[in-house]
Amino acid sequence: MTDLPETVHRDEGGPIAEAGLLGRWISAGGLIFAIGIVAAMLILIQEVVLRYFFNAPTNWAHETTIFLSGIAFVYGGLYCTARDSHIRVVLIYDAIPPGPRRIFDIVISLVCAAASLMFAWAAWLMVARAAFTPQGDFRLERSGSAWDPVYPGLMKIFLLVVMSVMALQFLILAWNYARGVKR
């Protein structure tokens, strides 16, 4: 048997220290979206029972489960940012000594903040069309189905908020990496 190199083990129960207070709030908020996924599953089970056992399907279950799952996936990006649990290629990153790695962390966080701001801007352009009439009145975009909920408009607003908060989280990470806050 060969000895494996020691690896850094993080506390998997929460956000990294560099994420700060915002990261702790984001991590705690993940529970709400986890409950949403469970609710989506329960709605689907109910829909199957109603449709195939009682021949009485609903007209709201499909869109509601898509919405609940969608907002959970969108929030998941923010959640992974605060917990530093996103997928990345670490071939070069892990070979870098701690000093230069800190510089990489700062630069990567700033680039990600800029990218998040660009995505937030793109989300704003979608929100401008999905939440406001040409006259400037507030009216959310609807799905156009028989039930016709405002889920598309809400999803676009939620994406704007998440991308804006993600940009802020990356700026906090860059700041704390620059200050030398320890993991």
N, C-alpha and C positions, 0 to 999 in steps of 0.2 A: 504494500500500500504506500502511496506517496502522500506526502504532507501537502495539503492545499494551502495557498497563501491566505493569510487572514484578510477578511474584508470588513469594511465598515458596516456596522449594523445600526439602523435607525430605529427609533421607536415607531412602530407601525400604527400606533394608536392616535396619531395626531399630525399636525403640520410641522414643518421644520422650523427651527428657531428663527431663521432669517425672514420668515414670512410675517413675523410680528403679530400684533393684535388682529389685523385684518385677516391674516391666515387662520387664526384660531376661530374667528367668526365664520369664515368660509367653510372650514372643516366641520364646525358644529351645524351649519346649515345643510350639510350633506344628508343629514338624517331626514329632513323634510322631503327631499327628492327620492330617498330610498323608500320612504313610506308611499310616495306617489307611484313608484314602480310596483309595489305590493298592491296598491289600490287598482292599478291598471290590470294586474293579473286577476284580481277578484272580479273586476268588471267583465273581463273576458270569460271567466268561468260562468258568471251569471248569464252572459249573453248566449253561451253555448247551451246552457240548461233551458233558457227561455226559447231559444230558436228550435232546438232539436227534440225537446221533450214536451213543450207546450205549444209549439208552432206560433209563438208570439214574440218575434224579435223586436228589439228596440231600434230607434233611429239615431241614438246618441252614443252608443257604446264604442263603435269603431273610431269615431273622431276623438272621443275623450281619451281612449287608450293611446292613440297616436300622439295627442297633445301631451299627456302625462309622461310618456316615454321620451318624447322630443325634448321637453324642458329638462328632464333628468340628464339626457346626453349632453345638452348644451352646458348645463351646470357642471357636468363631469370634467370638462376642460379646466374650468376655474378651480375646482376641487383638487385636481391633479397638480395644478400649478402651486397651490398653497402647500401641498404635501410632498412636492418634488417626486411624484410617482409616475410621471409621464414616461412614455417610451422614448428612448434616445439611443443613438449609436455612440458607444463609449470606448471604442477601440483606441482612439487617440487621447481622449479626455482622461481615461484612467491611467495612461502612461505618463501623464504630466505631473511633476512634483507639486506639492500643495501651494507654494507661492505663486507660480504662474497659473495654476488652476484657479486661484482666486480672481486673477485678472480675466480669465476666460469666463468665469461665472458672472462677473460684472458686465462684460461685453455681451455675452449671450442674453442676459436679462434685459439690457438696454435695447438690443435688436428685437427681442420678443415684445418689449413694451411698444416699440415703434410699429411692429407688425400688428399688435393688438389694437393700437390706435387707428391704423388704416382699416382694419376690419370693423372697428366701431364706426368709423366714418361711412363705410359701405352700408353698415346696418342702419345708420341714420338716414341714408338715402332711401332705404326700403321703408323705414318707419314714416318718413315724410309722405310717401305715397299710400301707405297702409293705414295711417291713423288720421290723416287730414284730407278734407275735400279740397278741390281746386280753389274754393272760396276761403279756405283756411279754417273751416269748422272742424271740430274733433269728431271723427266717426271712424270706428275701427273696421278694417277689412273683415269680411265674413267669408265663410267657406263656400257658400253657394249650394249647399246640399239641402235636403228636405228639412233638416234641423237648423242649419244655417248659423252655427255659433261664431263667435268672434275670435276663435282660436288662432287663425292666421295672423291677425293683427297683434294679438297678445304675444305670440311667439316672436314676432319681429321686434317688439318692444323689449322683450326679455333678452333677446340676443344682443341688442344695443347695450342694455344695462350690464350684462355679463362681460361683454368685450371691454367696456369702459372700466369695470372693476378689475378685470384681468390686467389691463394696462397699468392701473394703479398698483396692483400686486407685484407686477414685474419691476416697477420703479422702486417699491419698498425692498424687494429682494436685492436689486442693484445697490441701493443705498446701504443696506445691512451687510452685503458682501464687502463693499468698500470700507465700511467701518470695522470689519473684521469680526462681526458677530459669529460666534462659534455654533456649529451644528449640534 
